[in-house]
C-alpha cells in the first residue's frame, strides 16, 4: 500500500469506530477495515493476551488456532518481544503456527497500552515477502490509532 491507501484506510477506520464505546465492536470493525484495505492477504485478526497465552479474537479468514503460548510462533514472539515481526518466509520461521496452510509471509504487530501488552494484530499472505517496510509502518500507525481509541474510551479488549 502507498501513503494514499493508508490515509484512506485511516479515514475508513475513523468512520468505522465512530463514537462506539464497546471495545469488542471496535476490534471487529478494526479487523474488517484492514481486511478490505489490504490486498494479497489470506488471514487477518487479533490475538488477545489472556494470562500467558494469546487467545483468538475478531478475525477474517479461515478458522484458526484458538490459543498461542507467549513466545511461540510469530505471534507469540511478537508478544514476548513487544516488537513487530515481519517474516518474509514463514516456512523458515522456527515454530511457525499456520492460521491458513497457504500462508507464506506474515506481519504481526503487538498492541500495547502503557506498558501492558493487550494482544497482537496478525496478518498472513499467501505470497512470500508480501510485507514491505512501508506496509509495516502504515499498519503500525493504524494499530496505534486503534489502541488510542481503546485508551480514549476507557477500556481494553
DRENPA-3360 file (N, C-alpha, C; in nm, 2 decimals, always signed):
BEGIN
1 = XXXXXXXX = +0.08/-0.12/+0.00/+0.00/+0.00/+0.00/+0.09/+0.12/+0.00 ~ +0.04/+0.23/-0.06/+0.11/+0.35/-0.06/+0.05/+0.45/+0.05 ~ +0.11/+0.57/+0.06/+0.06/+0.66/+0.17/-0.09/+0.70/+0.15 ~ -0.13/+0.71/+0.02/-0.27/+0.75/-0.01/-0.36/+0.64/+0.04 ~ -0.32/+0.51/+0.01/-0.40/+0.39/+0.06/-0.41/+0.39/+0.21 ~ -0.30/+0.42/+0.28/-0.30/+0.42/+0.42/-0.39/+0.53/+0.48 ~ -0.38/+0.65/+0.41/-0.47/+0.76/+0.45/-0.62/+0.72/+0.44 ~ -0.65/+0.66/+0.33/-0.79/+0.61/+0.31/-0.83/+0.51/+0.41;
9 = XXXXXXXX = -0.74/+0.42/+0.44/-0.77/+0.32/+0.55/-0.79/+0.39/+0.68 ~ -0.71/+0.49/+0.71/-0.72/+0.56/+0.84/-0.86/+0.63/+0.84 ~ -0.90/+0.69/+0.74/-1.03/+0.76/+0.73/-1.14/+0.65/+0.75 ~ -1.13/+0.54/+0.68/-1.23/+0.44/+0.70/-1.24/+0.38/+0.84 ~ -1.12/+0.37/+0.90/-1.11/+0.33/+1.04/-1.18/+0.43/+1.13 ~ -1.15/+0.55/+1.11/-1.22/+0.66/+1.20/-1.37/+0.65/+1.18 ~ -1.42/+0.63/+1.06/-1.56/+0.62/+1.04/-1.62/+0.50/+1.10 ~ -1.55/+0.39/+1.09/-1.60/+0.26/+1.15/-1.60/+0.26/+1.30;
17 = XXXXXXXX = -1.51/+0.33/+1.36/-1.50/+0.34/+1.51/-1.61/+0.44/+1.56 ~ -1.63/+0.54/+1.48/-1.73/+0.64/+1.52/-1.72/+0.68/+1.66 ~ -1.84/+0.68/+1.73/-1.85/+0.71/+1.87/-1.87/+0.58/+1.95 ~ -1.85/+0.46/+1.89/-1.88/+0.34/+1.96/-1.78/+0.32/+2.08 ~ -1.83/+0.28/+2.19/-1.75/+0.27/+2.31/-1.72/+0.12/+2.34 ~ -1.79/+0.02/+2.28/-1.76/-0.12/+2.31/-1.63/-0.16/+2.25 ~ -1.54/-0.21/+2.32/-1.41/-0.25/+2.27/-1.42/-0.37/+2.17 ~ -1.51/-0.46/+2.19/-1.52/-0.57/+2.11/-1.57/-0.53/+1.97;
25 = XXXXXXXX = -1.67/-0.44/+1.97/-1.73/-0.39/+1.84/-1.62/-0.31/+1.77 ~ -1.54/-0.23/+1.84/-1.43/-0.16/+1.77/-1.33/-0.25/+1.72 ~ -1.30/-0.36/+1.79/-1.20/-0.46/+1.74/-1.25/-0.52/+1.62 ~ -1.37/-0.56/+1.61/-1.43/-0.63/+1.50/-1.42/-0.53/+1.37 ~ -1.46/-0.41/+1.39/-1.45/-0.31/+1.28/-1.31/-0.28/+1.24 ~ -1.22/-0.28/+1.33/-1.08/-0.26/+1.30/-1.03/-0.36/+1.21 ~ -1.06/-0.49/+1.24/-1.02/-0.60/+1.16/-1.08/-0.60/+1.02 ~ -1.21/-0.57/+1.02/-1.28/-0.56/+0.89/-1.23/-0.45/+0.80;
33 = XXXXXXXX = -1.20/-0.34/+0.86/-1.14/-0.23/+0.77/-1.01/-0.27/+0.71 ~ -0.92/-0.33/+0.80/-0.79/-0.37/+0.75/-0.80/-0.48/+0.64 ~ -0.89/-0.58/+0.67/-0.91/-0.69/+0.57/-0.95/-0.64/+0.43 ~ -1.03/-0.54/+0.43/-1.07/-0.48/+0.30/-0.97/-0.38/+0.24 ~ -0.89/-0.33/+0.32/-0.79/-0.23/+0.27/-0.67/-0.29/+0.21 ~ -0.63/-0.41/+0.26/-0.51/-0.48/+0.22/-0.54/-0.58/+0.11 ~ -0.44/-0.58/+0.01/-0.46/-0.68/-0.09/-0.36/-0.80/-0.06 ~ -0.38/-0.91/-0.13/-0.29/-1.02/-0.13/-0.27/-1.07/+0.02;
41 = XXXXXXXX = -0.38/-1.08/+0.09/-0.37/-1.14/+0.23/-0.47/-1.26/+0.23 ~ -0.45/-1.35/+0.32/-0.55/-1.46/+0.33/-0.59/-1.48/+0.48 ~ -0.54/-1.41/+0.57/-0.59/-1.42/+0.71/-0.55/-1.29/+0.78 ~ -0.64/-1.23/+0.86/-0.61/-1.11/+0.94/-0.69/-1.11/+1.06 ~ -0.63/-1.10/+1.18/-0.71/-1.10/+1.30/-0.63/-1.06/+1.42 ~ -0.70/-1.06/+1.53/-0.64/-1.02/+1.66/-0.63/-1.15/+1.75 ~ -0.52/-1.15/+1.82/-0.50/-1.25/+1.93/-0.48/-1.16/+2.05 ~ -0.56/-1.19/+2.15/-0.57/-1.11/+2.28/-0.50/-1.18/+2.39;
49 = XXXXXXXX = -0.42/-1.10/+2.47/-0.35/-1.16/+2.58/-0.44/-1.20/+2.69 ~ -0.43/-1.32/+2.73/-0.51/-1.38/+2.84/-0.41/-1.46/+2.92 ~ -0.36/-1.41/+3.03/-0.26/-1.48/+3.11/-0.13/-1.49/+3.03 ~ -0.08/-1.61/+3.02/+0.05/-1.63/+2.94/+0.02/-1.68/+2.80 ~ -0.10/-1.66/+2.75/-0.14/-1.70/+2.62/-0.20/-1.59/+2.54 ~ -0.21/-1.61/+2.41/-0.28/-1.52/+2.32/-0.40/-1.60/+2.28 ~ -0.52/-1.54/+2.29/-0.65/-1.61/+2.26/-0.71/-1.54/+2.13 ~ -0.76/-1.62/+2.04/-0.82/-1.57/+1.92/-0.93/-1.47/+1.95;
57 = XXXXXXXX = -0.92/-1.36/+1.88/-1.02/-1.26/+1.88/-1.09/-1.24/+1.75 ~ -1.14/-1.12/+1.72/-1.20/-1.10/+1.59/-1.10/-1.12/+1.48 ~ -1.15/-1.19/+1.37/-1.06/-1.21/+1.25/-1.14/-1.23/+1.13 ~ -1.07/-1.23/+1.02/-1.12/-1.26/+0.88/-1.03/-1.37/+0.82 ~ -1.10/-1.47/+0.76/-1.02/-1.58/+0.70/-1.07/-1.71/+0.75 ~ -0.99/-1.81/+0.73/-1.03/-1.95/+0.77/-1.02/-1.96/+0.92 ~ -1.09/-2.06/+0.97/-1.09/-2.09/+1.12/-0.94/-2.10/+1.16 ~ -0.91/-2.06/+1.28/-0.77/-2.05/+1.32/-0.74/-2.12/+1.45;
65 = XXXXXXXX = -0.61/-2.13/+1.48/-0.57/-2.18/+1.62/-0.63/-2.08/+1.72 ~ -0.69/-2.14/+1.83/-0.76/-2.06/+1.93/-0.66/-2.00/+2.03 ~ -0.55/-2.07/+2.06/-0.46/-2.03/+2.17/-0.32/-2.05/+2.12 ~ -0.24/-1.94/+2.15/-0.09/-1.95/+2.12/-0.02/-1.91/+2.25 ~ +0.08/-1.99/+2.29/+0.16/-1.95/+2.41/+0.25/-1.83/+2.37 ~ +0.26/-1.74/+2.47/+0.36/-1.63/+2.46/+0.49/-1.69/+2.43 ~ +0.56/-1.64/+2.33/+0.70/-1.69/+2.29/+0.70/-1.80/+2.19 ~ +0.58/-1.84/+2.14/+0.57/-1.95/+2.04/+0.52/-1.89/+1.91;
73 = XXXXXXXX = +0.58/-1.93/+1.80/+0.54/-1.89/+1.67/+0.57/-1.74/+1.65 ~ +0.52/-1.69/+1.54/+0.54/-1.55/+1.51/+0.46/-1.46/+1.60 ~ +0.34/-1.49/+1.63/+0.25/-1.41/+1.72/+0.31/-1.41/+1.86 ~ +0.34/-1.53/+1.91/+0.40/-1.54/+2.04/+0.53/-1.47/+2.06 ~ +0.61/-1.47/+1.95/+0.74/-1.39/+1.95/+0.71/-1.24/+1.96 ~ +0.62/-1.20/+1.88/+0.59/-1.05/+1.88/+0.54/-1.01/+2.02 ~ +0.46/-1.10/+2.08/+0.40/-1.07/+2.21/+0.52/-1.07/+2.32 ~ +0.61/-1.16/+2.31/+0.71/-1.17/+2.41/+0.81/-1.06/+2.39;
81 = XXXXXXXX = +0.85/-1.02/+2.27/+0.95/-0.92/+2.25/+0.89/-0.78/+2.24 ~ +0.75/-0.78/+2.23/+0.68/-0.65/+2.21/+0.74/-0.57/+2.09 ~ +0.78/-0.64/+1.99/+0.83/-0.59/+1.87/+0.76/-0.65/+1.75 ~ +0.74/-0.56/+1.65/+0.67/-0.61/+1.52/+0.76/-0.72/+1.46 ~ +0.70/-0.82/+1.41/+0.77/-0.93/+1.34/+0.72/-0.93/+1.20 ~ +0.81/-0.90/+1.11/+0.78/-0.91/+0.96/+0.86/-1.02/+0.91 ~ +0.79/-1.13/+0.87/+0.85/-1.25/+0.82/+0.83/-1.27/+0.68 ~ +0.94/-1.27/+0.60/+0.93/-1.29/+0.45/+0.89/-1.43/+0.41;
89 = XXXXXXXX = +0.94/-1.53/+0.49/+0.91/-1.67/+0.46/+0.88/-1.74/+0.59 ~ +0.75/-1.77/+0.62/+0.71/-1.83/+0.74/+0.76/-1.97/+0.75 ~ +0.78/-2.04/+0.64/+0.83/-2.17/+0.64/+0.97/-2.18/+0.70 ~ +1.04/-2.07/+0.70/+1.18/-2.06/+0.76/+1.18/-2.01/+0.90 ~ +1.06/-1.98/+0.96/+1.05/-1.93/+1.09/+1.03/-2.05/+1.19 ~ +1.12/-2.07/+1.28/+1.11/-2.18/+1.38/+0.98/-2.17/+1.46 ~ +0.90/-2.28/+1.46/+0.78/-2.29/+1.54/+0.66/-2.21/+1.48 ~ +0.67/-2.18/+1.35/+0.56/-2.11/+1.29/+0.43/-2.18/+1.30;
97 = XXXXXXXX = +0.32/-2.11/+1.34/+0.19/-2.17/+1.35/+0.10/-2.11/+1.24 ~ +0.05/-2.20/+1.15/-0.03/-2.15/+1.04/-0.17/-2.14/+1.07 ~ -0.23/-2.02/+1.05/-0.37/-2.00/+1.05/-0.44/-2.05/+0.93 ~ -0.36/-2.04/+0.82/-0.40/-2.09/+0.69/-0.28/-2.16/+0.63 ~ -0.28/-2.28/+0.59/-0.16/-2.35/+0.54/-0.11/-2.29/+0.41 ~ -0.18/-2.21/+0.34/-0.13/-2.14/+0.22/-0.05/-2.02/+0.26 ~ -0.04/-1.98/+0.38/+0.03/-1.86/+0.42/+0.18/-1.88/+0.40 ~ +0.25/-1.77/+0.34/+0.39/-1.78/+0.32/+0.47/-1.66/+0.38;
105 = XXXXXXXX = +0.40/-1.55/+0.41/+0.46/-1.44/+0.48/+0.37/-1.39/+0.58 ~ +0.42/-1.31/+0.68/+0.34/-1.27/+0.79/+0.39/-1.14/+0.85 ~ +0.30/-1.06/+0.90/+0.33/-0.94/+0.97/+0.25/-0.94/+1.10 ~ +0.32/-0.93/+1.22/+0.25/-0.93/+1.35/+0.29/-0.81/+1.42 ~ +0.19/-0.73/+1.47/+0.22/-0.60/+1.54/+0.16/-0.62/+1.68 ~ +0.25/-0.60/+1.78/+0.20/-0.60/+1.92/+0.11/-0.48/+1.95 ~ +0.01/-0.50/+2.03/-0.08/-0.39/+2.07/-0.05/-0.37/+2.22 ~ -0.01/-0.24/+2.25/+0.04/-0.21/+2.39/-0.03/-0.09/+2.44;
113 = XXXXXXXX = -0.08/-0.10/+2.56/-0.14/+0.02/+2.63/-0.05/+0.05/+2.75 ~ +0.02/+0.16/+2.75/+0.11/+0.19/+2.85/+0.23/+0.09/+2.84 ~ +0.25/+0.02/+2.95/+0.35/-0.09/+2.95/+0.28/-0.23/+2.94 ~ +0.15/-0.23/+2.91/+0.08/-0.36/+2.92/+0.05/-0.41/+2.77 ~ +0.09/-0.53/+2.74/+0.05/-0.59/+2.62/-0.09/-0.64/+2.62 ~ -0.17/-0.60/+2.53/-0.31/-0.64/+2.53/-0.34/-0.75/+2.42 ~ -0.25/-0.76/+2.32/-0.26/-0.86/+2.22/-0.17/-0.83/+2.10 ~ -0.20/-0.89/+1.99/-0.13/-0.87/+1.86/-0.23/-0.87/+1.75;
121 = XXXXXXXX = -0.19/-0.79/+1.64/-0.26/-0.80/+1.51/-0.17/-0.89/+1.43 ~ -0.24/-0.99/+1.37/-0.17/-1.09/+1.29/-0.22/-1.08/+1.14 ~ -0.13/-1.07/+1.05/-0.17/-1.06/+0.90/-0.09/-1.16/+0.83 ~ -0.15/-1.25/+0.75/-0.09/-1.35/+0.67/-0.11/-1.33/+0.52 ~ -0.01/-1.37/+0.44/-0.03/-1.36/+0.30/+0.02/-1.49/+0.23 ~ -0.05/-1.53/+0.12/+0.00/-1.65/+0.05/+0.12/-1.62/-0.03 ~ +0.16/-1.50/-0.04/+0.28/-1.46/-0.12/+0.41/-1.44/-0.03 ~ +0.52/-1.50/-0.07/+0.64/-1.48/+0.00/+0.68/-1.33/+0.00;
129 = XXXXXXXX = +0.73/-1.28/+0.11/+0.79/-1.14/+0.12/+0.68/-1.04/+0.08 ~ +0.56/-1.06/+0.12/+0.45/-0.97/+0.08/+0.46/-0.83/+0.15 ~ +0.51/-0.82/+0.27/+0.50/-0.70/+0.35/+0.63/-0.62/+0.34 ~ +0.62/-0.50/+0.30/+0.74/-0.41/+0.29/+0.75/-0.33/+0.42 ~ +0.86/-0.26/+0.43/+0.89/-0.17/+0.54/+0.78/-0.06/+0.55 ~ +0.74/-0.01/+0.43/+0.63/+0.09/+0.43/+0.50/+0.03/+0.48 ~ +0.47/-0.10/+0.44/+0.35/-0.16/+0.49/+0.35/-0.17/+0.64 ~ +0.47/-0.21/+0.69/+0.48/-0.23/+0.84/+0.46/-0.09/+0.91;
137 = XXXXXXXX = +0.52/+0.01/+0.86/+0.50/+0.15/+0.92/+0.35/+0.19/+0.91 ~ +0.29/+0.17/+0.80/+0.15/+0.21/+0.79/+0.06/+0.13/+0.88 ~ +0.08/+0.00/+0.88/-0.01/-0.09/+0.97/+0.02/-0.06/+1.11 ~ +0.14/-0.03/+1.15/+0.17/+0.01/+1.29/+0.10/+0.13/+1.33 ~ +0.09/+0.23/+1.23/+0.02/+0.35/+1.26/-0.13/+0.33/+1.28 ~ -0.19/+0.24/+1.20/-0.33/+0.21/+1.21/-0.35/+0.13/+1.35 ~ -0.26/+0.05/+1.38/-0.27/-0.02/+1.52/-0.26/+0.08/+1.63 ~ -0.17/+0.18/+1.62/-0.16/+0.28/+1.72/-0.29/+0.36/+1.73;
145 = XXXXXXXX = -0.36/+0.39/+1.62/-0.48/+0.46/+1.63/-0.59/+0.38/+1.69 ~ -0.60/+0.25/+1.66/-0.69/+0.16/+1.73/-0.67/+0.16/+1.88 ~ -0.54/+0.14/+1.92/-0.51/+0.14/+2.06/-0.55/+0.27/+2.13 ~ -0.52/+0.38/+2.06/-0.56/+0.52/+2.11/-0.71/+0.52/+2.14 ~ -0.79/+0.46/+2.05/-0.93/+0.46/+2.06/-0.97/+0.39/+2.19 ~ -0.90/+0.27/+2.21/-0.93/+0.20/+2.33/-0.90/+0.28/+2.46 ~ -0.79/+0.35/+2.46/-0.75/+0.43/+2.57/-0.85/+0.55/+2.59 ~ -0.88/+0.62/+2.48/-0.97/+0.73/+2.49/-1.11/+0.69/+2.55;
153 = XXXXX = -1.15/+0.57/+2.52/-1.28/+0.53/+2.56/-1.28/+0.44/+2.69 ~ -1.17/+0.44/+2.75/-1.16/+0.38/+2.88/-1.16/+0.23/+2.90 ~ -1.12/+0.16/+2.80/-1.13/+0.02/+2.81/-1.03/-0.05/+2.72 ~ -1.00/-0.17/+2.75/-0.92/-0.25/+2.66/-1.00/-0.38/+2.62 ~ -0.95/-0.45/+2.53/-1.03/-0.57/+2.48/-1.03/-0.68/+2.58;
% end
